[in-house]
Amino acid sequence: MLARKFDDGYLLHIEAGEDVNEKIEQFAKENGIKSGFFFGIGSIASPTLGYFDVAEKRYRKREFPGDYEIATLSGNISVKFETGELVIHTHIVIGDADYNARCGHLFSGKVSATAEIFLFPRKGEFIRKLDDRTGLSLLA
């Protein structure tokens, strides 16, 4: 991964074979970033996406084998109140060779050609707390 600093954030170039979420998390940890938001474009291989089933209080996960365009990727960086653990929360829209789009919460996926991520740190910490109603750690 390559990174370039700007006055208000960073441009991350995540390279082929690197996991998108892992690299964003690694960069945030190395640079002391505990809150921020990001967006990006590029390509991804065999991503695992999730859909949160509210009634069942769980994610339904599905892997999409093959290579896809990243039409849009967005997310935020926060910290779990209970553990202090860094959280990378990413959503994505992917497109296939037939121009079909799929979307959801990105659990994992390695870059197939390139990914260009624009990261904007914020001062302070975005805090997540466990929500009893949904079972999710939500921004508080």
Number of C-alpha atoms within 10 A of each C-alpha: 14 10 15 10 10 10 6 9 16 16 17 21 18 23 20 17 14 18 19 23 19 15 17 19 18 11 17 20 12 9 10 10 20 24 21 20 18 22 17 19 19 21 22 26 22 17 23 17 24 19 14 15 11 12 7 10 12 14 13 12 15 14 14 16 10 12 19 25 22 24 17 16 23 19 18 19 25 23 21 19 18 11 9 12 12 20 20 22 17 21 17 21 19 24 18 15 10 6 10 9 14 15 17 18 21 23 21 18 21 24 23 21 17 20 24 19 21 19 26 19 20 15 9 11 16 19 20 21 16 15 12 8 8 15 13 15 17 14 14 11
